[in-house]
Amino acid sequence: MEQPETTRQLKVGRQLQRDLAEIFQQQGMSAYNGVMITVTSVRMSPDLAFAKVWLSIFPSDKGSEVLELLQKQVKTIRGALGRRVAKQLRIVPELVFMVDDSLDYVERIDALLRS
């Protein structure tokens, strides 16, 4: 059974969410083939060494393509993140990107209810 996140995990997760959002915003949509990336949440491991980063990608049909591109750039993104959090965190967490498809799910449910 998974333990609930501690206050520290939640705080670090929220900070990383803000920082990663700014990094993606600075790189611009052109860096990711015109796709808009939103960081929806970040879940930290108990030792703060790993971060699961949930991303909402628009348009969603390019999700796997963008995820692949992000995996190739993970070292660069982690480096940029490290420069931002160097004063607050002892180690910069390893990043694992996941697609948050909850908006697609909401749209499907909405479409089913309207038909």
mmCIF file of the C-alpha atoms, coordinates in Angstrom:
data_MODEL
# 
_entry.id   MODEL 
# 
loop_
_atom_site.group_PDB 
_atom_site.id 
_atom_site.type_symbol 
_atom_site.label_atom_id 
_atom_site.label_alt_id 
_atom_site.label_comp_id 
_atom_site.label_asym_id 
_atom_site.label_entity_id 
_atom_site.label_seq_id 
_atom_site.pdbx_PDB_ins_code 
_atom_site.Cartn_x 
_atom_site.Cartn_y 
_atom_site.Cartn_z 
_atom_site.occupancy 
_atom_site.B_iso_or_equiv 
_atom_site.pdbx_formal_charge 
_atom_site.auth_seq_id 
_atom_site.auth_comp_id 
_atom_site.auth_asym_id 
_atom_site.auth_atom_id 
_atom_site.pdbx_PDB_model_num 
ATOM 1   C CA . MET A 1 1   ? 0.000   0.000  0.000   1.00 0.00 ? 1   MET A CA 1 
ATOM 2   C CA . GLU A 1 2   ? 1.266   3.433  -0.931  1.00 0.00 ? 2   GLU A CA 1 
ATOM 3   C CA . GLN A 1 3   ? 1.835   5.863  1.923   1.00 0.00 ? 3   GLN A CA 1 
ATOM 4   C CA . PRO A 1 4   ? 0.360   9.369  1.760   1.00 0.00 ? 4   PRO A CA 1 
ATOM 5   C CA . GLU A 1 5   ? 2.761   12.109 0.726   1.00 0.00 ? 5   GLU A CA 1 
ATOM 6   C CA . THR A 1 6   ? 4.421   14.092 3.504   1.00 0.00 ? 6   THR A CA 1 
ATOM 7   C CA . THR A 1 7   ? 4.185   17.871 3.730   1.00 0.00 ? 7   THR A CA 1 
ATOM 8   C CA . ARG A 1 8   ? 7.760   18.157 2.472   1.00 0.00 ? 8   ARG A CA 1 
ATOM 9   C CA . GLN A 1 9   ? 7.019   15.945 -0.546  1.00 0.00 ? 9   GLN A CA 1 
ATOM 10  C CA . LEU A 1 10  ? 3.991   18.085 -1.375  1.00 0.00 ? 10  LEU A CA 1 
ATOM 11  C CA . LYS A 1 11  ? 5.905   21.372 -1.025  1.00 0.00 ? 11  LYS A CA 1 
ATOM 12  C CA . VAL A 1 12  ? 8.843   20.176 -3.142  1.00 0.00 ? 12  VAL A CA 1 
ATOM 13  C CA . GLY A 1 13  ? 6.408   18.784 -5.719  1.00 0.00 ? 13  GLY A CA 1 
ATOM 14  C CA . ARG A 1 14  ? 4.572   22.116 -6.012  1.00 0.00 ? 14  ARG A CA 1 
ATOM 15  C CA . GLN A 1 15  ? 7.875   24.000 -6.345  1.00 0.00 ? 15  GLN A CA 1 
ATOM 16  C CA . LEU A 1 16  ? 9.103   21.647 -9.070  1.00 0.00 ? 16  LEU A CA 1 
ATOM 17  C CA . GLN A 1 17  ? 5.745   21.980 -10.837 1.00 0.00 ? 17  GLN A CA 1 
ATOM 18  C CA . ARG A 1 18  ? 6.127   25.788 -10.964 1.00 0.00 ? 18  ARG A CA 1 
ATOM 19  C CA . ASP A 1 19  ? 9.780   25.616 -12.039 1.00 0.00 ? 19  ASP A CA 1 
ATOM 20  C CA . LEU A 1 20  ? 9.186   23.033 -14.765 1.00 0.00 ? 20  LEU A CA 1 
ATOM 21  C CA . ALA A 1 21  ? 6.225   25.030 -16.089 1.00 0.00 ? 21  ALA A CA 1 
ATOM 22  C CA . GLU A 1 22  ? 8.479   28.087 -16.379 1.00 0.00 ? 22  GLU A CA 1 
ATOM 23  C CA . ILE A 1 23  ? 11.194  26.039 -18.119 1.00 0.00 ? 23  ILE A CA 1 
ATOM 24  C CA . PHE A 1 24  ? 8.703   24.726 -20.715 1.00 0.00 ? 24  PHE A CA 1 
ATOM 25  C CA . GLN A 1 25  ? 7.274   28.219 -21.163 1.00 0.00 ? 25  GLN A CA 1 
ATOM 26  C CA . GLN A 1 26  ? 10.742  29.721 -21.751 1.00 0.00 ? 26  GLN A CA 1 
ATOM 27  C CA . GLN A 1 27  ? 11.622  27.040 -24.312 1.00 0.00 ? 27  GLN A CA 1 
ATOM 28  C CA . GLY A 1 28  ? 8.410   27.860 -26.159 1.00 0.00 ? 28  GLY A CA 1 
ATOM 29  C CA . MET A 1 29  ? 6.004   25.794 -28.218 1.00 0.00 ? 29  MET A CA 1 
ATOM 30  C CA . SER A 1 30  ? 8.404   25.713 -31.179 1.00 0.00 ? 30  SER A CA 1 
ATOM 31  C CA . ALA A 1 31  ? 10.825  23.540 -29.174 1.00 0.00 ? 31  ALA A CA 1 
ATOM 32  C CA . TYR A 1 32  ? 8.125   20.854 -29.011 1.00 0.00 ? 32  TYR A CA 1 
ATOM 33  C CA . ASN A 1 33  ? 6.722   20.964 -32.574 1.00 0.00 ? 33  ASN A CA 1 
ATOM 34  C CA . GLY A 1 34  ? 4.070   23.580 -31.771 1.00 0.00 ? 34  GLY A CA 1 
ATOM 35  C CA . VAL A 1 35  ? 2.606   21.594 -28.883 1.00 0.00 ? 35  VAL A CA 1 
ATOM 36  C CA . MET A 1 36  ? 1.487   23.242 -25.649 1.00 0.00 ? 36  MET A CA 1 
ATOM 37  C CA . ILE A 1 37  ? 2.731   21.484 -22.496 1.00 0.00 ? 37  ILE A CA 1 
ATOM 38  C CA . THR A 1 38  ? 1.143   22.021 -19.088 1.00 0.00 ? 38  THR A CA 1 
ATOM 39  C CA . VAL A 1 39  ? 2.594   20.508 -15.915 1.00 0.00 ? 39  VAL A CA 1 
ATOM 40  C CA . THR A 1 40  ? -0.501  19.233 -14.102 1.00 0.00 ? 40  THR A CA 1 
ATOM 41  C CA . SER A 1 41  ? 1.190   17.675 -11.064 1.00 0.00 ? 41  SER A CA 1 
ATOM 42  C CA . VAL A 1 42  ? 4.455   16.368 -9.648  1.00 0.00 ? 42  VAL A CA 1 
ATOM 43  C CA . ARG A 1 43  ? 4.625   13.418 -7.249  1.00 0.00 ? 43  ARG A CA 1 
ATOM 44  C CA . MET A 1 44  ? 7.828   13.021 -5.233  1.00 0.00 ? 44  MET A CA 1 
ATOM 45  C CA . SER A 1 45  ? 9.330   9.802  -3.896  1.00 0.00 ? 45  SER A CA 1 
ATOM 46  C CA . PRO A 1 46  ? 9.751   9.699  -0.081  1.00 0.00 ? 46  PRO A CA 1 
ATOM 47  C CA . ASP A 1 47  ? 13.506  10.363 -0.365  1.00 0.00 ? 47  ASP A CA 1 
ATOM 48  C CA . LEU A 1 48  ? 12.904  13.223 -2.878  1.00 0.00 ? 48  LEU A CA 1 
ATOM 49  C CA . ALA A 1 49  ? 15.251  11.531 -5.370  1.00 0.00 ? 49  ALA A CA 1 
ATOM 50  C CA . PHE A 1 50  ? 12.586  10.825 -8.013  1.00 0.00 ? 50  PHE A CA 1 
ATOM 51  C CA . ALA A 1 51  ? 9.785   12.966 -9.400  1.00 0.00 ? 51  ALA A CA 1 
ATOM 52  C CA . LYS A 1 52  ? 6.907   11.729 -11.549 1.00 0.00 ? 52  LYS A CA 1 
ATOM 53  C CA . VAL A 1 53  ? 5.903   14.694 -13.671 1.00 0.00 ? 53  VAL A CA 1 
ATOM 54  C CA . TRP A 1 54  ? 2.369   14.542 -15.091 1.00 0.00 ? 54  TRP A CA 1 
ATOM 55  C CA . LEU A 1 55  ? 1.963   16.562 -18.289 1.00 0.00 ? 55  LEU A CA 1 
ATOM 56  C CA . SER A 1 56  ? -1.112  17.647 -20.200 1.00 0.00 ? 56  SER A CA 1 
ATOM 57  C CA . ILE A 1 57  ? -0.252  17.912 -23.891 1.00 0.00 ? 57  ILE A CA 1 
ATOM 58  C CA . PHE A 1 58  ? -2.327  19.840 -26.431 1.00 0.00 ? 58  PHE A CA 1 
ATOM 59  C CA . PRO A 1 59  ? -3.139  18.654 -29.032 1.00 0.00 ? 59  PRO A CA 1 
ATOM 60  C CA . SER A 1 60  ? -3.305  15.314 -27.264 1.00 0.00 ? 60  SER A CA 1 
ATOM 61  C CA . ASP A 1 61  ? -2.772  13.212 -30.392 1.00 0.00 ? 61  ASP A CA 1 
ATOM 62  C CA . LYS A 1 62  ? 0.904   14.289 -30.326 1.00 0.00 ? 62  LYS A CA 1 
ATOM 63  C CA . GLY A 1 63  ? 1.367   13.089 -26.727 1.00 0.00 ? 63  GLY A CA 1 
ATOM 64  C CA . SER A 1 64  ? 3.600   10.100 -27.401 1.00 0.00 ? 64  SER A CA 1 
ATOM 65  C CA . GLU A 1 65  ? 5.733   12.082 -29.864 1.00 0.00 ? 65  GLU A CA 1 
ATOM 66  C CA . VAL A 1 66  ? 6.301   14.876 -27.323 1.00 0.00 ? 66  VAL A CA 1 
ATOM 67  C CA . LEU A 1 67  ? 6.941   12.395 -24.497 1.00 0.00 ? 67  LEU A CA 1 
ATOM 68  C CA . GLU A 1 68  ? 9.674   10.781 -26.601 1.00 0.00 ? 68  GLU A CA 1 
ATOM 69  C CA . LEU A 1 69  ? 11.201  14.203 -27.296 1.00 0.00 ? 69  LEU A CA 1 
ATOM 70  C CA . LEU A 1 70  ? 11.145  15.049 -23.568 1.00 0.00 ? 70  LEU A CA 1 
ATOM 71  C CA . GLN A 1 71  ? 12.857  11.753 -22.682 1.00 0.00 ? 71  GLN A CA 1 
ATOM 72  C CA . LYS A 1 72  ? 15.687  12.658 -25.052 1.00 0.00 ? 72  LYS A CA 1 
ATOM 73  C CA . GLN A 1 73  ? 16.007  16.105 -23.422 1.00 0.00 ? 73  GLN A CA 1 
ATOM 74  C CA . VAL A 1 74  ? 15.618  14.963 -19.800 1.00 0.00 ? 74  VAL A CA 1 
ATOM 75  C CA . LYS A 1 75  ? 19.255  15.751 -18.896 1.00 0.00 ? 75  LYS A CA 1 
ATOM 76  C CA . THR A 1 76  ? 18.974  19.292 -20.257 1.00 0.00 ? 76  THR A CA 1 
ATOM 77  C CA . ILE A 1 77  ? 15.650  19.872 -18.475 1.00 0.00 ? 77  ILE A CA 1 
ATOM 78  C CA . ARG A 1 78  ? 17.030  18.423 -15.227 1.00 0.00 ? 78  ARG A CA 1 
ATOM 79  C CA . GLY A 1 79  ? 20.073  20.735 -15.534 1.00 0.00 ? 79  GLY A CA 1 
ATOM 80  C CA . ALA A 1 80  ? 17.852  23.793 -15.969 1.00 0.00 ? 80  ALA A CA 1 
ATOM 81  C CA . LEU A 1 81  ? 15.779  22.649 -12.997 1.00 0.00 ? 81  LEU A CA 1 
ATOM 82  C CA . GLY A 1 82  ? 18.949  22.144 -10.937 1.00 0.00 ? 82  GLY A CA 1 
ATOM 83  C CA . ARG A 1 83  ? 20.023  25.738 -11.530 1.00 0.00 ? 83  ARG A CA 1 
ATOM 84  C CA . ARG A 1 84  ? 16.650  26.896 -10.173 1.00 0.00 ? 84  ARG A CA 1 
ATOM 85  C CA . VAL A 1 85  ? 16.472  24.680 -7.071  1.00 0.00 ? 85  VAL A CA 1 
ATOM 86  C CA . ALA A 1 86  ? 20.176  24.469 -6.151  1.00 0.00 ? 86  ALA A CA 1 
ATOM 87  C CA . LYS A 1 87  ? 19.663  26.594 -3.028  1.00 0.00 ? 87  LYS A CA 1 
ATOM 88  C CA . GLN A 1 88  ? 16.615  24.629 -1.795  1.00 0.00 ? 88  GLN A CA 1 
ATOM 89  C CA . LEU A 1 89  ? 17.396  20.979 -2.596  1.00 0.00 ? 89  LEU A CA 1 
ATOM 90  C CA . ARG A 1 90  ? 20.475  18.917 -1.895  1.00 0.00 ? 90  ARG A CA 1 
ATOM 91  C CA . ILE A 1 91  ? 19.894  16.679 -4.919  1.00 0.00 ? 91  ILE A CA 1 
ATOM 92  C CA . VAL A 1 92  ? 17.965  17.402 -8.089  1.00 0.00 ? 92  VAL A CA 1 
ATOM 93  C CA . PRO A 1 93  ? 15.456  14.576 -8.508  1.00 0.00 ? 93  PRO A CA 1 
ATOM 94  C CA . GLU A 1 94  ? 15.457  12.206 -11.474 1.00 0.00 ? 94  GLU A CA 1 
ATOM 95  C CA . LEU A 1 95  ? 12.517  13.142 -13.706 1.00 0.00 ? 95  LEU A CA 1 
ATOM 96  C CA . VAL A 1 96  ? 10.023  10.677 -15.149 1.00 0.00 ? 96  VAL A CA 1 
ATOM 97  C CA . PHE A 1 97  ? 7.482   12.208 -17.537 1.00 0.00 ? 97  PHE A CA 1 
ATOM 98  C CA . MET A 1 98  ? 3.949   10.806 -17.756 1.00 0.00 ? 98  MET A CA 1 
ATOM 99  C CA . VAL A 1 99  ? 1.007   11.922 -19.892 1.00 0.00 ? 99  VAL A CA 1 
ATOM 100 C CA . ASP A 1 100 ? -2.012  13.154 -17.933 1.00 0.00 ? 100 ASP A CA 1 
ATOM 101 C CA . ASP A 1 101 ? -4.948  12.205 -20.120 1.00 0.00 ? 101 ASP A CA 1 
ATOM 102 C CA . SER A 1 102 ? -7.674  13.179 -17.645 1.00 0.00 ? 102 SER A CA 1 
ATOM 103 C CA . LEU A 1 103 ? -8.889  16.024 -19.905 1.00 0.00 ? 103 LEU A CA 1 
ATOM 104 C CA . ASP A 1 104 ? -9.369  13.564 -22.773 1.00 0.00 ? 104 ASP A CA 1 
ATOM 105 C CA . TYR A 1 105 ? -11.333 11.346 -20.405 1.00 0.00 ? 105 TYR A CA 1 
ATOM 106 C CA . VAL A 1 106 ? -13.545 14.285 -19.364 1.00 0.00 ? 106 VAL A CA 1 
ATOM 107 C CA . GLU A 1 107 ? -14.186 15.161 -23.020 1.00 0.00 ? 107 GLU A CA 1 
ATOM 108 C CA . ARG A 1 108 ? -15.154 11.544 -23.816 1.00 0.00 ? 108 ARG A CA 1 
ATOM 109 C CA . ILE A 1 109 ? -17.566 11.392 -20.872 1.00 0.00 ? 109 ILE A CA 1 
ATOM 110 C CA . ASP A 1 110 ? -19.036 14.788 -21.859 1.00 0.00 ? 110 ASP A CA 1 
ATOM 111 C CA . ALA A 1 111 ? -19.521 13.619 -25.459 1.00 0.00 ? 111 ALA A CA 1 
ATOM 112 C CA . LEU A 1 112 ? -21.221 10.419 -24.259 1.00 0.00 ? 112 LEU A CA 1 
ATOM 113 C CA . LEU A 1 113 ? -23.580 12.373 -21.984 1.00 0.00 ? 113 LEU A CA 1 
ATOM 114 C CA . ARG A 1 114 ? -24.552 14.750 -24.800 1.00 0.00 ? 114 ARG A CA 1 
ATOM 115 C CA . SER A 1 115 ? -25.347 11.979 -27.298 1.00 0.00 ? 115 SER A CA 1 
# 
